[in-house]
Amino acid sequence: MIRVAFDIGGTFTDFVLQDSGDQDDDEGRGGTSYFLKVPSTPHDPGEAVMAGLETLFSRAGIEAGAIDSVLHATTVATNAVLERKGAATGLITTEGFRDVLIIGRQKRYETYDLYIDKPEPLVPRRHIVEVEERIAFDGAVVAPLNAASVDRAIDALRAAGLQTVAVSLLHAYANPAHEQAIRARIQARAPEMSVSLSSEVAPKIREYERTNTTAANAYIQPIVAHYIAQLEDALRQRGYARELFIMQSSGGLVSPAIAKAYPVRIIESGPAAGVLMGSIVGKSEGRAHVITFDMGGTTAKLGAVDGGTPAIMPTFEIDHVRYKKGSGLPINAPAVELLEIGAGGGSIARVEMGMIAVGPESAGAVPGPICYGRGGTLPTITDANVVLGYIDPEWFNAGAMELDKAAAAQGIMEEIGEPLGLELGAAAWGIHLVATMNMENALRIVSVEQGRDPRRYAMIAFGGAGPLHAARLARAVGIPTVIVPYGAGVGSAIGLLQAAPRIDVSTTRVMGLDADAGPAIAALYAELEVRARKDIEQFGVAAAPVWSRYGYMRYAGQGFEVKVDLPGGAIGDDFGASAMTAFNQAYLQKHKFLDPQAHIEAVDWTLVATLPSGHEDAPMARPPEAAGASTTAASGPVRGGSRPAWFPEAGGYVETRIIDRQTLAADTEVSGPAIVEDPDSTTVILPGDVARISAAGHLIIEIAQEAKA
């Protein structure tokens, strides 16, 4: 079994090829593995993908036809929204509701700021048209659909030259008939337009969220469909004839057909794979509770795994204003719980009001940091880390790129040092420290503000830059242990190899819960199962689905719900009582009190079908070890020695031991200060901290005791 996974990031595209043919050896290794990082090509993401695959196949000595499966995580959908490079989109809505996207929500993300910025709607008002119709909250038809108004709307959108249309009518989640009739009319009068229906994309209450999600799906659909079709065609031309699987925001895989129809499900594709990898690493080290820290070239992402399971949100936001919660565009699709901030290796540093500020603007892959030598002129976090001695400029990305330390130093002095009167080391340290503090604030939001005690969690650090900043982050909030997995620099790609195909289907059905609600709940989940099986048919996977259920419930009169995991198995007459018990447990855990007199009502219902792939518990892809069990794309000679690196605890630059991770035997202890180098990432061990390689091959850093207090 030979499998390939790749994750397109803003700066690098990461690859893992795993040949598990010998994974049943006595030591339980994951077979032969090849890791690779290549610079992303934002103008055409597929260019980097195909170049990387060619390199990977060449080094592995195989042809594309020998690959059994290809797994993909991508930022194509995300970037189309963030950069506003989606298709020209129109919106058809109910008469009187033309301004839903413009009004948004009354709640402000900055209560006392009278001049807050809001992200631009994906559909401008001039491309929003109304039709005459009205459906009530219970699905009853209040006013029939006026066919003439539909034709006028379609003609107006065609005249504007639009490529794609979102249809979001009032209460369509309760009765989709009018939306379906509009789609049929569009297909008859304007077959060149793609159509997204809210009753299929996001059949839930809350008009703004549902409409924006549908608009986002329509906006990115032509872009994603074109990209996937090109990728499939390129793979076929190279002899690959099997299915391509794509990671969803929820941590499960879908077929290309589903990703093309519902691209809004893959917006957080790459980060979801990283959190999945974090949960697997946590289990291998006996850690059920972990915080995942993924820092790449453009952003840093923090997630959580509670009790061995990645935390899932029913909705998320994209295109935040200054990364403020509540400021972004809401997407009504399940996603792993993540907080993303503009703090990646390429985040730009500047002087602002006499102080150092870092991000969220990024130099990205092009032109990149100054040290890349590709035209970048503004200092970045990567430039600072090179000047501080944390990154070896001659062995960046296993020597595939040689960095210009002198140019980075000059840029830092011109933009930071001279304006603030700082020496080079202090200026570079200021950039590093401000970036770390920004990530520390985000870490507190993910942990303390969500009721998670950092002292009970381990941090899983990955991404090209994550292990470099992780120990200082952990020290700041009291996390006692940092785990740097093998292959940390390509962590999200490794996570893809452990993922399984998954379908999530949801609907809104406001229902009071009592002991007699079982039959109504059974009928509702029977409808959801019919929808799920239609999607399952597109996978071509023989495995029987594993079903799970959850809902979002509240006390009657409340405005927001809590997630409630519902019992599995057959739904009997007593299921209503079981659901009430499950709600009480979930509500008590979140809010620490119960109201026995209050009436419980359920709002949203979700059914999840997971198709076991057989790889969920397989050994993870492994990099080379001293015994030569595996190989990577760039193993190279063993490294070591020392170089000056900046540690303020030791007074500034100190001669620091450099260790090649391949040379570390299990349980060998390394005391900080030290730098451990991998081909795809660098780990900084602080003075007072102690690191060792575990039996599973991960680097475990125990944070100094005084830092835990």
N, C-alpha and C positions, 0 to 999 in steps of 0.2 A: 504494500500500500504506500504510494508516494503522493504526498499532498503538498500544495503550495498555498501560502497565505500572504497577502500583501495589504498594507494600510497606507493610504495616501494622506500625508500630512501637509501642513502649510509650507514647511521648509524641506523635509526629507520624506521619501517614500521608503517604507520598511518592508523587507521580505524575509520569509522563513520557508525553506524547503525541508520537509521531513520525510525520510524514507524509513518507515517503521518495520521493515522486513525482519530486523533482528531485535525487535523490542522485547522479545520474550527471553532474552539471555538471562543468565543467573543474577546479574546485578540490576536488572530491571531498567536498563537504560532506554531512552526514547528512540533508539536507532540512530542512523547517520543524519546529521542536520547541517544545513548551510544557512547562515545569516548574512544579510546584505542591507546596506543603506545607500541610497542614491539621492542626489538633489531632486526635489520635485520640479515639475515644469508647469507652472501655473497657467501658461497660455494654452497648454494641451496636456492635461494630467496623464492621458494614455501614453504619451511619449516616454515619460519616465518609467511607466509600468512595463512597457514592452522592452525598453532598453535593459531594465533590471532583470526581467525574466530571461532575456537572452544570456545575460551574464551568469545568472544562476544556473540555467540549464547547461551552459558550457562548463562551468566548474564542477557540476555534479556529473557530467558526462552522460546526459540523457537527452531525449527529444521530448517535445511537448506532448506527443502521443502517449508517452509512458505515464503521464500524470493521471491519477485517479480522481482527484477533485481539486478545484481552485476556489479559494475562499477570499472574499474581498471586503475591505472596509474603506470608505471613501469620504472625502470632504467636498465632493462635487456639489451635492445639494446644499450643504452649509454655505459654501462660498458663493453660490449663486444668489442666496438671500443676502448675505452680508455685503457683498459687492454690488448688489442690485443689478445683476447680469442675467436675470431670468427672462422668460419670454414675455412678450407684450400680452397682457392678460385683461380680460373683461370679467365683470361680475353681474349676474342676474339675481335680483332679490325681490322681496315682496314690496308692493307699493307702500310708501311711507317709511321704508327702512334703508334708504339709500346711503345714509351717513353712519351706519353702524361701525365701519372700519375707522372712520375719522374721529368719531366720538370716543370709541374705546371704552375704558372703565373710568368711573368717577374717582376711584382711589388713586392717589398720587404717590409716586415712589419717594418724593421729597416733599413732605407736608408743607413746609414753610417757604419753599422756593417758588416765587411767583413766575419764574421764567424757565421752568423745566423744559427740556427738550424731549420730544417723543420721536421714536423711529417713524420714518415715512411709511405709510401704508403701501403694501405691495401693488395695490390697484388704485390708480388716481381716480378722483371723483368723476372726471369726464368719461371714464370707461365703466362706470357703474350705472346700470339701467334697471328699471322697475317693471314688474308685470302685475296685472290685476289678479289677485287670488288671496285667499286667507284660510289657514288651517288652525284649529284650536289646539290647546296644549294636550288634549286627549286624543287628537287625531281626527276629530270631526271636521267636516268641510263647512266652513262658515260662508265662504264665497268661492264659487267654482273658478277654475283657471280660464281666463279670457284668451282664446287662441289668437285673436288679432293683436293683443298686447304682446304676446310672445313673438309673433312675426316682426313687429316693429322693433322689439329689443334685439332680435337676431340681426336684422338689417342694419341697425345702428352700430353694432359691434363689427359686422363685416365691413362696413364703410370705413371704420377706424383702422382696418388692417390688422386686427388682432389674431394671434395664433391659437389662443387657448381661452377657455371660459370656465369660471367657477359658478356654480348654481347653489345658492344658499337661501332657502325660503323659510319663513317663520314656522317653527314647530315641525319642520320636515322630518326630524328624528322620530316623531310619533306617527307620521303618515307620509311616505315618500312618493305618493302617486303623482303629485304635481311636478316634482323635480324629474321624475322618470319621463313624464310627458314632454317636458321641455327638452330633455336630452334627445328624445326621439325626433323632435322637430328640428333641433340643431343638426342632427346627423342627416336629415333630409334636405335642409336648406343650405347648410354650410359644412359639408363632410370633411373639409380640410382642417376644421378646428377640433382640438382635443377638449374633452369635457370632464369636469370633476364635480360630483354631487356631494353635498354635505351629508346626505343620508347614507352615503357609503363611506366617505372619508372619515367623518367624525360625527356619528349619530348620537350626539349628547346635547343636553341643555346648555344654556348660557350662550346667547346669540353672538356676542363679539368673538368669543373663543372659537366657536364652531365656524363662523364665517371666515375668520382669519386663517384657520387651519385649512379650510377648503381653498381659499385664495392662494395660500402658500403651496398647496399641492398642485394647483393649476399652473402657478408661476414657474415651478421648477420641473414640471413634468416633461416638456419637450427637451430641456437640457439633459436631464437624467436619462431619458429614453434614448436620445442620440448617443450619449456617452456609453451606455451599456451595450447598445447595438454595435458600436464601433469596437468595443472591447471583445465582445463575443465573436465578431467577424475576424478580428486579428488573431484570436486564439484558434479559431477554426482553420485559418490559413496556415498556421504553424502546426496543425495536426491534432489539436486538442478537440475531442468530440463529445466530451461529457458535460455535465451540468456545471454552471457557475453559480455559487451561492454568495449572497450579499448580506452583511451584518445589518441588523436593525438597531434602532436606538434602545430597544428593550433588552438587547443581549442575545437575541435569537437570530437564526439565519432565515432568509427568504429566497425564493427563486427570482430570476431576472424579470419574469412576467409580473410578479407582484410588486417588485421594486419599481418597475416602469409605471404601473397603474397607480401605486400609492407611494411616490417618492418621499412624501412627508414622513414616512416611517423610518427613513434611513438618515435623517439629518444629523443625529448624534452617533453615527455608525462607528467611527474609530474609537472615540472615548468609551463607548459601551464595551468594546472588545478588551480594552485595558482594564476596566473594572472586573470583568469576568476573569482575566488572567490573575488579578489580585486575589480574588476569592479562591482560586485554585492553589496559588502559592501559599495563602494563609492556611488552607487545609493541610497542605503537605508539611507545614511546620507546627501543626496543632493549634493554630490561631483562628478562632471562630469570628473574632471581631477585629477588623482591620480598616484603616483609612488608606485609600489609594491616592498616590501622588504622582501624577503623570506630567512631566515638564518637557515639552519639545522645543521647537524653534520659534513657534508663534505664540502659544498660550501655555498656561499651566492649568491642569484640571484635577480637582479633588473629588473623590467619591467615597462611598462607605459600603462596607459589607458587615451586616449584623447577623450573628448566628450562622455564618457560613453562606448566607444568601445576599447577593447584591440588592441594595435598596432600590425599589422601583417607584417612580412618580407617575401619576396619571396624566400629567401635563408638564410642559417645560416652556422655557422662553428662549428666544434667539434674538440677536441684534440688540443687546442691552445698551443702554446709555450709560457710559462710564461704569459698566458692569454692575449697576445697581439692580437689586432684586425688585421685580415689579415694573421695570422700565422697558422690557423687551416685548417682542411680538409673541403672543401665546400660541403654543402648538398643542392641540388636544390629541396627543398620542402618547402611549406609554414609553418611558425612557428610564434608564438607570439614573439614580440621583447623582447629579454632578453640579459642581460650581466651577465655572470657567472664568479665568481672569487673563488679562493681557500681560502676562509675564513669562515669555519664552526666551530662548537664547537670543532671538533677533529683536527683542523689545528695545526700543530706542530710549536712551537716557538724554536728559536735557536739564538746564538750569531754569527753574520756575520760581519767581518771587524770592530769589536768593537761596533756594534749596534745590537739592537734586530730586528730580522726578523721573520715573521709569514707566514706559508704556502708557496706554495700551497699544500705541502705534508700533508697528513691527517692520523691520527691514525685509522680513520674509526670506524666500529663497533667492529672489532677485530684487534689488542688488545684493541683499544680505548684509551681514556685519562688515565693518571696515576690513577686518582681518581676512575675509574671504578673497579680497582682491578682485571683486566683480563690480566695482563702481560705487559701493556703499561709502558714504562720507560722514555718517552720524554714528556715534559710539553706541554699542549695545551691551547687553549682559554678557554675551559671548566674548566680546572684546575685553571686557573687564576681567573675566575669568582667565583669559589667556595672559593678561598682564599680571594678574595675581599669582600666576604659576600653577593654577589648578589644571589647566589644559596644556598638554604638550603640543606646540604648534607644528611639530614635525610628524606627529602621529595621530592627528585628528581623523576620526572615522577610519581607524586602522591604517593611516598613512595615505588614504585615497585623496586627501586634500591637505595641502601644506598651507598653514596660516601665516599671515604677515604680522608678527608681534610688534614690530617697530611702527607700522602704520596704525595699529590699534592704539599704541601708547600715544602717538602724536594726536590722534583724533580725540582721545580722552582728555589730554591736556588742553587742547584748543577749545573744546566745548564745555568741559567741566572744571579741570584743574585751574587754569588761568583765571576764568571768571570768578572762582571762589577762593583763589589764593591757596590751593592745595597742591601738595606734591603728588607725583604720579601714583604711588602706592595708595595714598589716602583717597585720592579721587576714584581710583578703580574700586577700592573697598567700599566707598560710599555708594557706588552703583550697585554692587553686589548686596550690600546691606539693605538698601531701600527696596530692591526687588524681593529680597527674602521677607522683609516686613510686610510687603503687600500680600505675599502668599501666606504669611502668618495670620493676617486678618481673615483671609478666606478660609484657612484651616479652622479657625475658631468658629466661624459660621457653620461649617460642616459638622464640627464636633460639639463644642459646648452649647451653642445656640440651638442644637437639635436634641439636647438631652444626652449626648454621648460623653462619657467621662474619658478624656484622652489617656488617663493612666491605665485604663482597661484595654486599650487598643494598641496594636502594632501598626507601623506605617510600612506600606509596600511602595517603594520608590522605583520608578522606571521612566522610560523616555530618555532621550539623549542627554538631557540636563538634570533630570530628577535626582539621581544619586549624588550629584554634586552639591545640591542645596539641602538634601533631606535631613542630615544629622542636625544642622543648625535649626531647622524648622521644628524637629521633634524636641530638641532641647528647649525651645521657646515655650511650648505648650505643655510639656511634661509627658510626652509619649516616651515610654521606656525603651522601646526596641524599634529599630529600623531594619527592614529586610530588603536587600537589593537582589532580585532574582537573577539567575543566569539569563543572559539574553535581554537584560533590562532595556537596552537601547532599542530593541524591536519588540517590546512587551505587548503592544496591541496586536501585532501580527501573530505572536505566540498564542494570545487569547483566542484568536479566531480558530485556531486548530482544535480548541476544546469545545467550541460552540455546537449547538444542535439546532436544526430547523424548528421554528416556532411560529405559531399564528396566535395573535390576540384579536378577539372580536368583542366589541362592547356595544351597549345601548343604554339609553336612559328610559327608565320605567319607574316613576315615583310611586312607591307602594308602602303603605303602612305595614309594619311587621307585628304579627301576633302569632299565637300558637297554631292558627289555622291557615297560615300563608303558604304551606308546603305545596299544594297543587298549583297555585299561581306561579310560584318560583320554578317548579318543574317545567311548566309550559314555556316560560320565558327562556330557560336554558336549553330547551329542545329547539327553539328558534335559533338561538346562537350557535348550537351545534351544526345545524344545517348550513349556516353561513361559513363556519369554520371548515367544514368538510369540502366545500367548493374550492377554498384556497388550498387545502391539503392536496387535492387532486393534481395541482400544478407542480408539486414537488417531485413526483416520480420516485418517492421513497417508500419502500415496502413495509417499514416498521409501523406497528400500530401506535396511534397517538396516546400519549399520557395526558389525561385531562386534569386541569386544576381550575378553581373558581375563586374569584374575590369580588367584593362589591364596595361601594362608597356609601356610607350611611351617616345619619345624624339624628339628633333630637329634633322633633318637629318644631319649626320656627327658626332653626339655626340656618346660617347662610353658607356654611362650608361643611364638608364631610370628612370622615376618617376612613382610611382603607381597612377593610375587614376581610381576612382570609376565611373562606367558607369551607365547610367539611367536604371531603371527596366522597366518591361512591354514589349509589343511587339516592335520588331525592324522594324521600318518603313524606307521609302526611305530617310527621313531626319535625320537618326541616325548618319550619318557621321558628320553633323554639330553639333549635340549634343555632340558627342565624342570630337570634337575639343574644344568646350566650356569647357567641363570637364577637358581636358588637360590644358587649359590656367589657370583655377582656381588652379589646383594642382601644376603646375609649378611655378606660382606666389607665392603661399604659401611657397614653399620650397626654391626658389632662389631669390624671391623679385624683379624679372624683367621679361619682356616678349620681344620677338623679333617678331614683326608682319610680318616681311618679310621672316622669316625662314619657311621652309617646315616641317610639323609634320609627323612623321611616328610612327606607332605602331609596337611593336616587339612581346611581349608575351600577350596571352589572357587567362583569367581564368573564369571559371563558378563554382559557389558554390551552392550546394544543401543542405539546412538545413531542417531536418525533426523534426518538433516540437514534443517534448517529453511530454509537459504538465507540466513539472517541472521547466521550466526556471524562472517563476515568483512565484514559491511556496516559503513559508517561509523557511529560512535556518534552518538546524539542530541546535538545541539549547542545551546547557549544563544546569546543574541544576541552579535554581534560589532560592532565599530565600523562595519563596512561594512553592517550591517543584514541579514546573511544569514539570521538566524533571529530568532524572537521567543520570549519566555517569558510566563508568566501574569502576571508583575509586573516588567516591565523598568524602568519609572520613569525619572526624570531622572538624568543623570550626577552622580555624587557625587565629593567630594574634600575638600580642606581639611585640617584637623588637629584633634586633641583630646589632652588629657593621658592618657597610658597608663603603666602601671607596668612598668618594666624595672629590676630590681635591679642589672643590669650598669651602668646609667647613674645609679644612686643613688636610684631611686624613680620618682615621676611625672615624665615628660618629655613635652614637646609632640611628638606623633608624627604623621607624615604619613599621611593616609587616602587610599587609592587605589581608585577604581572599576575592577574588573577588566576591564570592557568597554573601557576606554580604553587598555589596555596593548597596544601593537603587538608583533608577534613579535620576540623577541630584545632588547626593551627591558629594561635592567637596573634593578632596584630594590634599594637597599642598606638593611639594617635599621639602626635600628628603623623598622618600617612596618607598617601594617595594610591588607590588601587585602580589600575587601568584595565578596561575591557576593550576589545576592538570597537564596540559600539557605544560605550559610555565610560564615564570616569566617576569614581566614588571618592569623596573627601571624608576622611576620618579625623574628627576633631581631637585636640589634646584632652586626655582624660577618658575618651571613649575606647572601647575594645571591640574588635571585630574578629569573626571566625567564619570558616566555611562549614555549613551544616552537612549532615549526611545526604540531604536532598540536593546539595550543590549550590544553595543560596548563601549569599554573604549576609551574616547576621551582625548588626552593630548594636551593642549594648551602650546606651547613653549613660554618661557618668552619673553616679549616685547623687552628687550635689545638684546636678541639673534636674533631677526628678522631683526634688523637694518643692 
